[in-house]
């Protein structure tokens, strides 16, 4: 009933380069191969998803998501090498911080109502 | 220019028992000895601060903030022993998770634009 949730944000100046929503989108694009499918799965409009991808791409030295235009690949999107590395590093931040937070969290739980 | 910020949330069922705003308020009450002063310092209305205190108190086995009513102590508020312990544990979650996240964060920084 009591849970601890982190929301890590990577700020590039005042812009949120990465946060839980953007990273879930990144993961969804990697899995589905399209922005539209990833957006649908997250209950997000295509326009919103496209804007989040655009923001992410602009905050990094190289784009995280590559969009194919025209031809048979039309509508397809894929994570770049940078995108895959950044996704893995964000997930590592989450898992390593969860592990480090656990002892204090267990103590805190003793104070919380059931 | 690039920064990593965690926002740890403690959920009691669906209620946010603790988050960055509530914890800053707790700290402010501990320092100033009144809800009004702590709220002002955080740019928050007294009503909002009072509601946040009420929510926090309800999520724990014992209240985190004790309000004195009437007499010379009127308007004063203080952290209880539970309040001080919970505040310290939340700050420990933040600092230990920051430290644990740092290696992956340093790697991620290399991908971010300057």
Backbone of each chain as ProteinMPNN parsed JSONL, in Angstrom:
{"seq_chain_A": "XXXXXXXXXXXXXXXXXXXXXXXXXXXXXXXXXXXXXXXXXXXXXXXXXXXXXXXXXXXXXXXXXXXXXXXXXXXXXXXXXXXXXXXXXXXXXXXXXXXXXXXXXXXXXXXXXX", "coords_chain_A": {"N_chain_A": [[0.824, -1.211, 0.0], [2.05, 1.178, 0.632], [4.249, 3.036, -1.297], [7.35, 3.888, -2.94], [8.324, 6.237, -5.227], [10.486, 7.311, -7.754], [11.054, 10.189, -9.717], [13.055, 10.957, -12.043], [14.55, 13.761, -13.44], [16.125, 15.11, -16.252], [17.622, 18.036, -16.831], [18.151, 20.328, -19.38], [19.484, 23.212, -19.394], [16.688, 25.091, -18.901], [14.985, 23.354, -19.988], [13.251, 20.266, -19.999], [15.009, 17.608, -20.684], [14.913, 14.873, -20.42], [12.569, 12.763, -18.818], [10.318, 10.732, -16.846], [8.083, 10.289, -18.638], [9.051, 10.95, -21.221], [11.093, 9.084, -21.435], [9.716, 6.65, -21.3], [8.378, 6.866, -23.696], [10.514, 6.814, -25.484], [11.397, 4.204, -25.054], [9.131, 2.834, -25.956], [9.131, 3.522, -28.657], [11.441, 2.266, -29.467], [10.602, -0.358, -29.13], [8.27, -0.622, -30.736], [8.796, 0.533, -33.171], [7.529, 2.657, -34.366], [6.432, 6.058, -33.999], [3.741, 6.63, -33.75], [2.504, 4.238, -32.88], [3.809, 3.838, -30.422], [2.957, 6.141, -29.082], [0.189, 5.727, -28.952], [0.077, 3.457, -27.33], [0.889, 4.606, -24.942], [-1.193, 6.249, -24.427], [-1.19, 8.807, -25.509], [-1.304, 11.715, -27.584], [-0.438, 11.722, -31.088], [0.752, 14.083, -31.931], [1.674, 15.204, -29.538], [3.544, 13.259, -28.789], [5.305, 13.46, -30.928], [6.257, 16.033, -30.513], [7.588, 15.691, -28.053], [9.634, 13.952, -28.815], [10.966, 15.618, -30.582], [11.879, 17.619, -28.808], [13.581, 16.07, -27.146], [15.501, 15.181, -29.032], [16.67, 17.618, -29.634], [18.088, 18.305, -27.39], [20.339, 16.808, -27.151], [23.669, 15.9, -28.263], [23.637, 14.301, -30.511], [20.815, 13.052, -32.39], [18.223, 11.168, -30.686], [16.217, 9.698, -31.692], [15.437, 8.468, -34.858], [13.834, 9.323, -37.767], [12.191, 7.796, -40.438], [11.504, 8.843, -43.657], [9.21, 8.808, -46.319], [9.149, 6.401, -49.082], [9.338, 2.802, -48.531], [9.769, 2.714, -45.857], [8.239, 4.57, -44.642], [6.87, 6.478, -42.019], [8.06, 4.991, -40.13], [10.133, 4.74, -37.22], [13.147, 4.821, -35.338], [15.361, 4.0, -32.642], [18.423, 5.659, -32.301], [21.953, 4.865, -32.023], [22.873, 6.509, -29.991], [20.394, 7.045, -28.783], [19.676, 4.503, -27.777], [21.755, 4.142, -25.936], [21.35, 6.292, -24.164], [18.78, 5.755, -23.173], [19.323, 3.346, -21.8], [21.107, 4.3, -19.867], [19.518, 6.065, -18.392], [17.671, 4.266, -17.3], [19.454, 2.866, -15.751], [20.172, 4.809, -13.899], [17.727, 4.982, -12.561], [17.464, 2.316, -11.491], [19.779, 1.949, -9.94], [19.592, 4.031, -8.135], [17.222, 3.388, -6.86], [17.971, 1.058, -5.509], [19.9, 2.132, -3.772], [18.34, 3.81, -2.248], [16.819, 2.162, -0.769], [17.408, 1.156, 1.988], [16.902, 3.454, 3.707], [14.294, 3.925, 2.936], [12.978, 1.585, 3.846], [13.139, 2.046, 6.578], [11.612, 4.369, 6.75], [9.127, 3.393, 6.073], [8.23, 2.206, 8.385], [7.094, 4.231, 9.798], [4.92, 5.012, 8.371], [1.351, 4.918, 7.96], [-0.65, 1.931, 7.866]], "CA_chain_A": [[0.0, 0.0, 0.0], [2.962, 2.325, 0.609], [5.259, 2.856, -2.339], [8.297, 4.981, -3.157], [8.531, 6.398, -6.667], [11.352, 8.411, -8.163], [10.869, 10.779, -11.047], [14.3, 11.646, -12.361], [14.483, 14.686, -14.565], [17.373, 15.65, -16.781], [17.35, 19.379, -17.343], [19.128, 20.971, -20.262], [19.047, 24.575, -19.099], [15.374, 25.003, -18.261], [14.186, 22.382, -20.746], [13.324, 18.881, -19.512], [15.531, 16.774, -21.769], [14.408, 13.519, -20.148], [11.807, 12.511, -17.6], [9.684, 9.415, -16.986], [7.227, 10.2, -19.821], [9.887, 10.933, -22.427], [11.85, 7.834, -21.481], [8.764, 5.591, -21.682], [8.14, 7.039, -25.128], [11.726, 6.332, -26.143], [11.345, 2.748, -24.965], [8.041, 2.384, -26.821], [9.556, 3.667, -30.056], [12.401, 1.177, -29.67], [9.887, -1.635, -29.222], [7.251, -0.721, -31.791], [9.326, 1.0, -34.448], [6.841, 3.849, -34.873], [6.015, 7.027, -32.978], [2.281, 6.535, -33.6], [2.189, 3.066, -32.07], [4.311, 4.1, -29.068], [2.082, 7.164, -28.502], [-1.101, 5.074, -28.67], [0.302, 2.575, -26.185], [1.019, 5.445, -23.742], [-2.384, 7.092, -24.297], [-0.694, 10.155, -25.797], [-1.58, 12.031, -28.983], [0.729, 11.665, -31.961], [1.386, 15.409, -31.923], [2.427, 15.348, -28.295], [4.698, 12.364, -28.855], [6.244, 14.031, -31.891], [6.896, 17.177, -29.847], [8.536, 15.198, -27.047], [10.799, 13.442, -29.56], [11.665, 16.791, -31.103], [12.581, 18.224, -27.674], [14.697, 15.196, -26.756], [16.541, 15.227, -30.061], [17.345, 18.915, -29.633], [18.884, 18.482, -26.171], [21.524, 15.948, -27.176], [24.636, 16.178, -29.336], [23.114, 13.57, -31.667], [19.415, 12.702, -32.125], [17.95, 9.891, -30.02], [15.251, 8.993, -32.535], [15.644, 8.702, -36.285], [12.57, 9.067, -38.448], [12.339, 7.512, -41.863], [10.469, 9.535, -44.424], [9.026, 8.357, -47.701], [9.522, 5.038, -49.433], [8.668, 1.732, -47.794], [9.974, 2.905, -44.418], [7.447, 5.726, -44.233], [6.203, 6.381, -40.729], [8.869, 4.234, -39.18], [11.089, 5.48, -36.401], [14.025, 3.895, -34.636], [16.34, 4.629, -31.757], [19.802, 5.676, -32.775], [22.888, 4.319, -31.04], [22.788, 7.434, -28.852], [19.1, 6.827, -28.133], [19.733, 3.267, -26.984], [22.68, 4.357, -24.811], [20.728, 7.229, -23.223], [17.703, 5.004, -22.531], [19.912, 2.404, -20.842], [21.703, 5.056, -18.753], [18.415, 6.565, -17.554], [17.159, 3.111, -16.535], [20.476, 2.542, -14.747], [19.993, 5.819, -12.839], [16.559, 4.56, -11.779], [17.63, 1.083, -10.723], [20.825, 2.094, -8.928], [19.114, 4.92, -7.072], [16.239, 2.606, -6.09], [18.695, 0.172, -4.606], [20.556, 2.939, -2.738], [17.327, 4.439, -1.39], [16.018, 1.154, -0.066], [17.505, 1.085, 3.46], [16.172, 4.572, 4.341], [12.876, 3.708, 2.638], [12.462, 0.573, 4.777], [12.955, 2.704, 7.887], [10.501, 5.309, 6.626], [7.89, 2.591, 6.043], [7.756, 1.905, 9.74], [6.33, 5.382, 10.306], [3.704, 5.21, 7.567], [0.149, 4.18, 8.326], [-0.779, 0.704, 7.061]], "C_chain_A": [[0.866, 1.272, 0.0], [4.057, 2.081, -0.421], [6.132, 4.106, -2.465], [8.558, 5.067, -4.647], [9.448, 7.565, -6.973], [10.907, 8.941, -9.527], [12.136, 11.571, -11.33], [14.102, 12.535, -13.572], [15.872, 15.144, -14.963], [17.032, 16.993, -17.397], [18.507, 19.86, -18.199], [18.761, 22.45, -20.218], [17.726, 24.483, -18.368], [14.469, 23.981, -18.953], [14.343, 20.985, -20.138], [13.733, 17.998, -20.691], [15.004, 15.354, -21.646], [13.643, 13.51, -18.837], [11.096, 11.192, -17.821], [8.851, 9.273, -18.266], [8.037, 10.103, -21.101], [10.616, 9.604, -22.553], [10.935, 6.65, -21.828], [8.469, 5.659, -23.182], [9.317, 6.487, -25.942], [11.71, 4.798, -26.19], [10.281, 2.179, -25.918], [8.404, 2.474, -28.29], [10.538, 2.555, -30.395], [11.694, -0.155, -29.872], [8.983, -1.736, -30.442], [7.769, -0.277, -33.159], [8.532, 2.128, -35.088], [6.465, 4.757, -33.711], [4.526, 6.856, -32.697], [1.885, 5.395, -32.67], [2.629, 3.286, -30.61], [3.405, 5.101, -28.354], [0.759, 6.535, -28.079], [-0.986, 4.224, -27.407], [0.373, 3.373, -24.878], [-0.186, 6.366, -23.554], [-2.085, 8.559, -24.565], [-1.015, 10.458, -27.256], [-0.293, 11.949, -29.8], [1.484, 12.982, -31.929], [2.232, 15.611, -30.672], [3.691, 14.497, -28.346], [5.762, 12.942, -29.793], [6.998, 15.211, -31.265], [7.917, 16.737, -28.8], [9.806, 14.669, -27.718], [11.647, 14.609, -30.063], [12.483, 17.465, -29.988], [13.781, 17.389, -27.267], [15.834, 15.318, -27.761], [17.359, 16.516, -29.989], [18.282, 19.093, -28.443], [20.189, 17.691, -26.173], [22.424, 16.291, -28.366], [24.199, 15.509, -30.634], [21.666, 13.195, -31.365], [19.287, 11.328, -31.463], [17.053, 9.019, -30.894], [15.455, 9.439, -33.982], [14.327, 8.384, -36.97], [12.812, 8.823, -39.922], [11.185, 8.165, -42.593], [10.408, 8.969, -45.825], [9.405, 6.895, -47.903], [8.791, 4.013, -48.582], [8.775, 1.944, -46.288], [9.11, 4.01, -43.833], [6.725, 5.507, -42.902], [7.013, 5.617, -39.689], [9.834, 5.143, -38.427], [11.927, 4.459, -35.657], [14.926, 4.667, -33.695], [17.703, 4.573, -32.429], [20.68, 4.999, -31.721], [22.877, 5.197, -29.785], [21.492, 7.21, -28.083], [19.103, 5.59, -27.259], [20.631, 3.436, -25.755], [22.031, 5.226, -23.732], [19.591, 6.543, -22.46], [18.27, 4.07, -21.457], [20.495, 3.14, -19.638], [20.626, 5.608, -17.82], [17.856, 5.425, -16.696], [18.164, 2.699, -15.463], [20.399, 3.536, -13.587], [18.833, 5.402, -11.94], [16.857, 3.352, -10.897], [18.692, 1.244, -9.643], [20.388, 3.023, -7.8], [18.054, 4.221, -6.227], [16.942, 1.739, -5.053], [19.312, 0.971, -3.449], [19.551, 3.534, -1.756], [16.665, 3.432, -0.458], [16.185, 1.105, 1.465], [16.74, 2.217, 4.167], [14.67, 4.425, 4.108], [12.265, 2.672, 3.594], [12.231, 1.163, 6.162], [11.747, 3.625, 7.854], [9.148, 4.58, 6.672], [7.338, 2.312, 7.429], [6.943, 3.046, 10.34], [5.007, 5.575, 9.581], [2.532, 4.38, 8.091], [0.019, 2.972, 7.395], [-1.726, 0.922, 5.887]], "O_chain_A": [[0.476, 2.301, -0.552], [4.71, 1.037, -0.41], [5.713, 5.218, -2.142], [8.968, 4.085, -5.267], [9.219, 8.681, -6.506], [10.436, 8.182, -10.374], [12.27, 12.719, -10.905], [13.559, 12.115, -14.593], [16.688, 15.517, -14.12], [16.26, 17.081, -18.353], [19.672, 19.808, -17.803], [17.846, 22.893, -20.912], [17.651, 23.856, -17.312], [13.326, 23.776, -18.545], [15.455, 20.576, -19.801], [12.927, 17.685, -21.567], [14.688, 14.71, -22.646], [14.027, 14.17, -17.872], [11.249, 10.584, -18.881], [8.911, 8.229, -18.916], [7.749, 9.274, -21.964], [10.743, 9.061, -23.65], [11.338, 5.751, -22.567], [8.329, 4.632, -23.846], [9.135, 5.795, -26.944], [11.973, 4.188, -27.227], [10.508, 1.174, -26.593], [8.032, 1.608, -29.081], [10.477, 1.972, -31.477], [12.122, -0.98, -30.679], [8.921, -2.773, -31.102], [7.227, -0.677, -34.189], [8.816, 2.522, -36.219], [6.215, 4.299, -32.597], [4.096, 6.928, -31.546], [1.041, 5.559, -31.789], [1.894, 2.952, -29.68], [3.113, 4.943, -27.168], [0.269, 6.785, -26.978], [-1.848, 4.273, -26.53], [-0.034, 2.879, -23.827], [-0.205, 7.175, -22.627], [-2.656, 9.445, -23.929], [-1.001, 9.55, -28.087], [0.805, 12.091, -29.262], [2.715, 12.998, -31.905], [3.352, 16.119, -30.734], [4.775, 14.959, -27.99], [6.956, 12.916, -29.492], [8.204, 15.369, -31.456], [8.984, 17.338, -28.676], [10.915, 14.911, -27.243], [12.875, 14.588, -29.981], [13.638, 17.835, -30.199], [14.873, 17.921, -27.064], [16.986, 15.533, -27.387], [18.564, 16.521, -30.241], [19.174, 19.94, -28.48], [21.04, 17.88, -25.304], [21.982, 16.894, -29.344], [24.364, 16.067, -31.718], [21.313, 13.033, -30.197], [20.127, 10.449, -31.652], [17.11, 7.79, -30.851], [15.62, 10.624, -34.274], [13.766, 7.305, -36.781], [13.553, 9.56, -40.572], [10.029, 8.048, -42.187], [11.437, 8.687, -46.44], [9.92, 6.242, -46.995], [7.757, 4.31, -47.984], [7.965, 1.416, -45.527], [9.238, 4.346, -42.655], [6.062, 4.491, -42.693], [6.673, 5.608, -38.506], [10.282, 6.17, -38.937], [11.463, 3.354, -35.377], [15.22, 5.841, -33.92], [18.077, 3.572, -33.04], [20.199, 4.609, -30.657], [22.872, 4.692, -28.663], [21.501, 7.189, -26.852], [18.599, 5.613, -26.136], [20.315, 2.942, -24.673], [22.143, 4.939, -22.54], [19.452, 6.724, -21.251], [17.754, 4.013, -20.341], [20.39, 2.659, -18.509], [20.801, 5.618, -16.602], [17.601, 5.607, -15.506], [17.775, 2.237, -14.39], [20.545, 3.151, -12.427], [18.934, 5.458, -10.715], [16.546, 3.353, -9.706], [18.525, 0.727, -8.538], [20.768, 2.826, -6.646], [17.988, 4.432, -5.016], [16.558, 1.697, -3.884], [19.255, 0.547, -2.295], [19.862, 3.737, -0.582], [16.028, 3.81, 0.524], [15.183, 1.02, 2.174], [16.009, 1.96, 5.124], [13.868, 4.759, 4.98], [11.157, 2.868, 4.093], [11.257, 0.828, 6.838], [10.957, 3.667, 8.796], [8.171, 5.081, 7.228], [6.127, 2.198, 7.618], [6.187, 2.839, 11.289], [4.089, 6.213, 10.096], [2.717, 3.275, 8.602], [0.52, 2.992, 6.271], [-1.957, 0.003, 5.101]]}, "seq_chain_B": "XXXXXXXXXXXXXXXXXXXXXXXXXXXXXXXXXXXXXXXXXXXXXXXXXXXXXXXXXXXXXXXXXXXXXXXXXXXXXXXXXXXXXXXXXXXXXXXXXXXXXXXXXXXXXXXXXX", "coords_chain_B": {"N_chain_B": [[25.098, 23.57, -17.035], [23.598, 21.352, -17.698], [21.549, 19.395, -15.681], [20.672, 16.994, -13.13], [17.762, 16.0, -11.613], [16.069, 14.614, -8.9], [12.777, 13.605, -8.027], [11.416, 12.401, -5.462], [8.662, 10.479, -4.565], [6.481, 9.571, -2.002], [4.004, 7.315, -1.817], [0.913, 6.788, -0.323], [-1.257, 4.488, -0.642], [-3.193, 5.949, -3.033], [-2.588, 8.452, -2.396], [-0.346, 11.186, -2.196], [1.933, 11.013, 0.13], [4.375, 12.12, 0.81], [6.456, 14.4, -0.892], [8.663, 16.461, -2.883], [7.705, 19.135, -2.396], [6.085, 18.95, -0.085], [7.988, 18.055, 1.734], [9.822, 20.162, 1.791], [8.19, 22.029, 2.975], [7.801, 20.861, 5.476], [10.388, 21.03, 6.458], [10.641, 23.798, 6.539], [8.745, 24.464, 8.47], [9.884, 23.29, 10.68], [12.089, 24.945, 10.92], [11.076, 27.58, 11.156], [8.981, 27.489, 12.956], [6.331, 28.109, 12.558], [3.413, 27.538, 10.546], [2.494, 29.505, 8.831], [4.691, 31.217, 8.345], [6.498, 29.435, 7.171], [5.043, 28.754, 4.877], [4.9, 31.244, 3.567], [7.574, 31.692, 2.994], [7.943, 29.735, 1.069], [6.374, 30.64, -0.929], [3.689, 29.961, -0.937], [0.193, 29.583, -0.335], [-1.359, 30.061, 2.899], [-3.522, 28.394, 3.326], [-3.098, 26.331, 1.489], [-0.708, 25.272, 2.485], [-1.563, 24.445, 4.996], [-3.355, 22.44, 4.251], [-1.578, 20.619, 3.046], [-0.066, 19.86, 5.26], [-2.061, 18.652, 6.748], [-2.701, 16.461, 5.092], [-0.22, 15.074, 5.115], [0.007, 14.46, 7.878], [-2.122, 12.682, 8.114], [-1.299, 10.43, 6.765], [0.559, 9.049, 8.189], [1.472, 6.973, 11.022], [1.72, 8.422, 13.367], [1.275, 11.96, 13.925], [3.162, 14.342, 11.916], [3.494, 16.988, 12.262], [2.824, 19.225, 14.815], [0.322, 21.223, 16.055], [-0.037, 24.146, 17.909], [-2.665, 25.39, 19.779], [-4.403, 28.279, 20.763], [-3.759, 30.291, 23.795], [-0.429, 31.444, 24.656], [1.04, 30.182, 22.792], [-0.249, 30.248, 20.435], [-0.819, 29.734, 16.984], [1.631, 28.686, 16.613], [3.706, 26.035, 15.379], [5.173, 22.823, 15.342], [7.669, 20.355, 14.548], [7.062, 16.972, 15.225], [8.6, 14.223, 17.002], [8.408, 12.068, 15.261], [8.029, 13.532, 12.899], [10.519, 14.814, 12.611], [12.165, 12.58, 12.275], [11.129, 11.435, 9.928], [11.54, 13.492, 8.053], [14.37, 13.552, 8.043], [14.882, 10.983, 7.054], [13.777, 11.099, 4.477], [15.471, 13.028, 3.319], [17.779, 11.55, 3.427], [17.185, 9.514, 1.619], [17.195, 11.061, -0.707], [19.912, 11.992, -0.772], [21.462, 9.65, -0.749], [20.546, 8.354, -3.021], [21.222, 10.182, -4.98], [24.005, 10.025, -4.907], [24.353, 7.366, -5.71], [23.346, 7.476, -8.279], [25.157, 8.94, -9.643], [27.482, 7.896, -11.212], [26.27, 6.79, -13.629], [24.968, 9.079, -14.439], [27.108, 10.817, -15.029], [28.094, 9.551, -17.29], [25.889, 9.842, -18.965], [25.869, 12.581, -19.303], [27.817, 13.025, -21.2], [26.558, 12.67, -23.589], [24.738, 14.689, -23.763], [23.863, 17.898, -25.163], [25.927, 20.844, -25.046]], "CA_chain_B": [[23.869, 23.78, -17.804], [22.809, 20.12, -17.607], [21.407, 18.97, -14.288], [19.836, 15.823, -12.855], [16.956, 16.265, -10.416], [15.124, 13.566, -8.531], [11.594, 13.979, -7.256], [10.937, 11.177, -4.824], [7.314, 10.552, -4.014], [6.015, 8.478, -1.154], [2.56, 7.167, -2.007], [0.14, 6.004, 0.641], [-2.366, 4.207, -1.553], [-3.078, 6.868, -4.168], [-2.313, 9.784, -1.849], [1.072, 11.518, -2.071], [2.219, 11.286, 1.54], [5.542, 13.005, 0.818], [7.109, 14.729, -2.154], [9.577, 17.575, -2.631], [7.024, 20.311, -1.83], [5.682, 18.671, 1.299], [9.179, 17.944, 2.576], [10.341, 21.522, 1.994], [7.29, 22.661, 3.946], [8.142, 20.258, 6.765], [11.658, 21.624, 6.873], [10.377, 25.206, 6.863], [8.017, 24.517, 9.75], [10.894, 22.984, 11.7], [12.99, 26.088, 11.089], [10.425, 28.846, 11.533], [8.067, 27.295, 14.082], [4.934, 28.4, 12.211], [3.021, 27.147, 9.189], [2.345, 30.733, 8.028], [6.016, 31.692, 7.955], [7.052, 28.438, 6.239], [4.289, 28.893, 3.631], [5.317, 32.507, 2.94], [8.933, 31.475, 2.493], [7.864, 28.868, -0.124], [5.477, 31.262, -1.897], [2.509, 29.095, -0.934], [-0.818, 30.181, 0.546], [-1.489, 29.4, 4.193], [-4.51, 27.315, 3.183], [-2.46, 25.205, 0.815], [0.257, 24.683, 3.422], [-2.333, 23.753, 6.033], [-3.864, 21.213, 3.628], [-0.468, 19.683, 2.867], [0.247, 19.341, 6.607], [-3.158, 17.764, 7.102], [-2.51, 15.226, 4.31], [0.943, 14.355, 5.653], [-0.323, 13.908, 9.201], [-3.086, 11.578, 7.992], [-0.684, 9.262, 6.117], [1.519, 8.402, 9.089], [0.908, 6.414, 12.262], [1.654, 9.552, 14.298], [1.414, 13.203, 13.142], [4.513, 14.867, 11.697], [3.476, 18.389, 12.701], [1.967, 19.45, 15.974], [-0.067, 22.631, 16.064], [-0.47, 24.629, 19.223], [-3.841, 26.248, 19.63], [-4.75, 29.107, 21.919], [-2.7, 30.665, 24.728], [0.693, 32.192, 24.084], [1.624, 29.411, 21.689], [-1.172, 30.316, 19.303], [-0.224, 29.896, 15.664], [2.906, 27.987, 16.509], [3.678, 24.644, 14.94], [6.487, 22.214, 15.538], [7.776, 18.97, 14.108], [7.102, 15.962, 16.281], [9.745, 13.325, 16.87], [8.158, 11.369, 13.992], [8.26, 14.5, 11.819], [11.967, 15.005, 12.429], [12.729, 11.327, 11.756], [10.672, 11.262, 8.537], [12.27, 14.496, 7.265], [15.764, 13.103, 7.895], [14.908, 9.796, 6.188], [13.537, 11.545, 3.097], [16.713, 13.663, 2.851], [18.76, 10.478, 3.234], [16.813, 8.894, 0.339], [17.686, 11.958, -1.764], [21.367, 12.092, -0.884], [22.055, 8.365, -1.106], [20.211, 8.031, -4.406], [22.054, 11.067, -5.811], [25.35, 9.464, -4.966], [24.301, 6.122, -6.489], [23.022, 7.795, -9.671], [26.19, 9.782, -10.247], [28.281, 7.325, -12.319], [25.485, 6.737, -14.873], [24.706, 10.47, -14.826], [28.321, 11.353, -15.663], [28.131, 8.99, -18.649], [24.801, 10.445, -19.745], [26.26, 13.968, -19.61], [28.645, 13.078, -22.405], [25.674, 12.685, -24.76], [23.928, 15.917, -23.781], [24.43, 19.09, -25.791], [26.544, 21.724, -24.034]], "C_chain_B": [[22.972, 22.543, -17.806], [22.748, 19.649, -16.158], [20.463, 17.775, -14.189], [19.081, 16.085, -11.565], [16.013, 15.116, -10.121], [13.913, 14.192, -7.841], [11.038, 12.685, -6.677], [9.55, 11.408, -4.262], [7.025, 9.328, -3.172], [4.503, 8.424, -1.297], [1.97, 6.284, -0.929], [-1.172, 5.703, -0.085], [-2.203, 5.121, -2.755], [-2.734, 8.279, -3.711], [-0.802, 10.008, -1.779], [1.333, 11.927, -0.619], [3.371, 12.266, 1.667], [6.035, 13.209, -0.602], [7.976, 15.955, -1.872], [8.909, 18.787, -1.956], [6.647, 20.104, -0.372], [6.902, 18.633, 2.22], [9.823, 19.317, 2.814], [9.489, 22.266, 3.025], [7.6, 22.156, 5.357], [9.409, 20.906, 7.318], [11.46, 23.086, 7.305], [9.651, 25.361, 8.188], [8.996, 24.252, 10.898], [11.79, 24.18, 11.977], [12.292, 27.317, 11.646], [9.479, 28.694, 12.717], [6.639, 27.736, 13.814], [4.662, 27.937, 10.785], [2.998, 28.384, 8.296], [3.69, 31.204, 7.482], [6.641, 30.736, 6.932], [6.371, 28.561, 4.879], [4.755, 30.124, 2.868], [6.679, 32.317, 2.272], [8.924, 30.649, 1.198], [6.925, 29.443, -1.183], [4.174, 30.499, -2.051], [1.464, 29.752, -0.024], [-0.887, 29.395, 1.857], [-2.436, 28.203, 4.083], [-3.893, 26.087, 2.525], [-1.494, 24.497, 1.761], [-0.476, 23.87, 4.49], [-2.87, 22.421, 5.482], [-2.764, 20.161, 3.445], [-0.093, 19.046, 4.209], [-0.81, 18.317, 7.022], [-3.019, 16.413, 6.387], [-1.352, 14.405, 4.875], [0.59, 13.695, 6.981], [-1.208, 12.662, 9.098], [-2.457, 10.302, 7.44], [0.256, 8.482, 7.036], [0.832, 7.914, 10.361], [0.756, 7.508, 13.314], [1.828, 10.83, 13.49], [2.869, 13.644, 13.022], [4.637, 16.282, 12.246], [2.424, 18.519, 13.796], [1.62, 20.927, 15.989], [-0.534, 23.016, 17.45], [-1.62, 25.579, 19.009], [-4.056, 27.021, 20.918], [-3.549, 29.44, 22.79], [-1.563, 31.387, 24.023], [1.281, 31.468, 22.873], [0.794, 29.478, 20.427], [-0.457, 30.544, 17.966], [1.093, 29.169, 15.506], [2.702, 26.547, 16.067], [5.084, 24.097, 15.112], [6.481, 20.814, 14.964], [7.77, 18.065, 15.335], [8.369, 15.131, 16.097], [9.624, 12.535, 15.552], [8.457, 12.287, 12.811], [9.738, 14.692, 11.543], [12.605, 13.761, 11.823], [12.385, 11.156, 10.282], [11.39, 12.245, 7.611], [13.699, 14.026, 7.003], [15.848, 11.894, 6.96], [14.68, 10.17, 4.73], [14.809, 12.188, 2.531], [17.798, 12.617, 2.618], [18.471, 9.745, 1.919], [17.365, 9.744, -0.804], [19.203, 11.885, -1.9], [21.985, 10.756, -1.288], [21.722, 7.977, -2.547], [20.998, 8.919, -5.368], [23.438, 10.466, -6.003], [25.371, 8.223, -5.864], [24.082, 6.395, -7.976], [24.204, 8.438, -10.395], [27.019, 9.13, -11.367], [27.512, 7.277, -13.649], [25.184, 8.152, -15.373], [25.922, 11.079, -15.534], [28.444, 10.825, -17.1], [27.086, 9.664, -19.543], [25.16, 11.876, -20.177], [27.061, 14.075, -20.899], [27.805, 13.103, -23.685], [24.879, 13.98, -24.885], [24.638, 17.056, -24.497], [24.967, 20.006, -24.681], [25.599, 22.845, -23.622]], "O_chain_B": [[21.75, 22.652, -17.902], [23.777, 19.523, -15.493], [19.588, 17.571, -15.031], [19.692, 16.362, -10.533], [15.247, 14.693, -10.987], [14.04, 15.202, -7.148], [10.282, 11.97, -7.334], [9.294, 12.397, -3.575], [7.291, 8.196, -3.577], [3.804, 9.373, -0.942], [2.456, 5.186, -0.659], [-2.075, 6.538, -0.14], [-1.175, 5.072, -3.429], [-2.604, 9.191, -4.528], [-0.062, 9.122, -1.351], [0.998, 13.035, -0.2], [3.353, 13.144, 2.531], [6.025, 12.282, -1.413], [8.016, 16.436, -0.74], [9.486, 19.391, -1.052], [6.865, 20.977, 0.469], [6.851, 19.121, 3.349], [10.31, 19.596, 3.91], [10.005, 23.032, 3.839], [7.654, 22.936, 6.308], [9.481, 21.276, 8.49], [12.032, 23.542, 8.295], [9.923, 26.295, 8.942], [8.942, 24.902, 11.942], [12.203, 24.411, 13.113], [12.836, 28.016, 12.5], [9.202, 29.671, 13.413], [5.814, 27.743, 14.727], [5.55, 27.941, 9.932], [3.427, 28.329, 7.143], [3.81, 31.546, 6.306], [7.239, 31.174, 5.949], [7.032, 28.483, 3.844], [4.981, 30.06, 1.659], [6.894, 32.732, 1.133], [9.782, 30.833, 0.334], [6.7, 28.816, -2.218], [3.623, 30.399, -3.147], [1.823, 30.407, 0.953], [-0.523, 28.22, 1.913], [-2.192, 27.144, 4.662], [-4.132, 24.954, 2.944], [-1.469, 23.268, 1.826], [-0.068, 22.763, 4.841], [-2.838, 21.402, 6.172], [-2.989, 18.97, 3.662], [0.166, 17.844, 4.285], [-0.495, 17.261, 7.572], [-3.197, 15.358, 6.996], [-1.478, 13.199, 5.087], [0.848, 12.508, 7.18], [-1.071, 11.719, 9.877], [-3.004, 9.213, 7.618], [0.695, 7.383, 6.695], [-0.247, 8.384, 10.723], [-0.22, 7.521, 14.065], [2.48, 10.793, 12.446], [3.695, 13.368, 13.891], [5.716, 16.724, 12.641], [1.312, 17.999, 13.704], [2.504, 21.783, 15.941], [-1.32, 22.31, 18.081], [-1.559, 26.468, 18.159], [-3.911, 26.485, 22.017], [-2.449, 28.937, 22.559], [-1.732, 31.883, 22.909], [1.94, 32.081, 22.033], [1.118, 28.817, 19.441], [0.391, 31.427, 17.84], [1.614, 29.046, 14.397], [1.673, 25.929, 16.341], [6.064, 24.838, 15.033], [5.441, 20.16, 14.895], [8.398, 18.366, 16.35], [9.116, 15.328, 15.139], [10.604, 12.358, 14.828], [9.071, 11.862, 11.832], [10.165, 14.731, 10.389], [13.478, 13.863, 10.961], [13.239, 10.779, 9.479], [11.801, 11.876, 6.511], [14.18, 14.093, 5.872], [16.78, 11.792, 6.163], [15.325, 9.614, 3.84], [15.181, 11.92, 1.389], [18.635, 12.769, 1.727], [19.397, 9.394, 1.188], [17.935, 9.213, -1.758], [19.725, 11.734, -3.004], [22.927, 10.726, -2.08], [22.532, 7.339, -3.219], [21.398, 8.473, -6.443], [23.964, 10.41, -7.114], [26.282, 8.046, -6.673], [24.565, 5.651, -8.83], [24.237, 8.472, -11.625], [27.238, 9.771, -12.394], [28.046, 7.679, -14.683], [25.148, 8.396, -16.579], [25.768, 11.78, -16.533], [28.846, 11.555, -18.006], [27.347, 10.005, -20.696], [24.803, 12.316, -21.269], [26.996, 15.083, -21.602], [28.29, 13.51, -24.74], [24.406, 14.328, -25.967], [25.863, 17.166, -24.446], [24.519, 19.947, -23.536], [25.953, 23.675, -22.784]]}, "name": "protein", "num_of_chains": 2, "seq": "XXXXXXXXXXXXXXXXXXXXXXXXXXXXXXXXXXXXXXXXXXXXXXXXXXXXXXXXXXXXXXXXXXXXXXXXXXXXXXXXXXXXXXXXXXXXXXXXXXXXXXXXXXXXXXXXXXXXXXXXXXXXXXXXXXXXXXXXXXXXXXXXXXXXXXXXXXXXXXXXXXXXXXXXXXXXXXXXXXXXXXXXXXXXXXXXXXXXXXXXXXXXXXXXXXXXXXXXXXXXXXXXXXXX"}
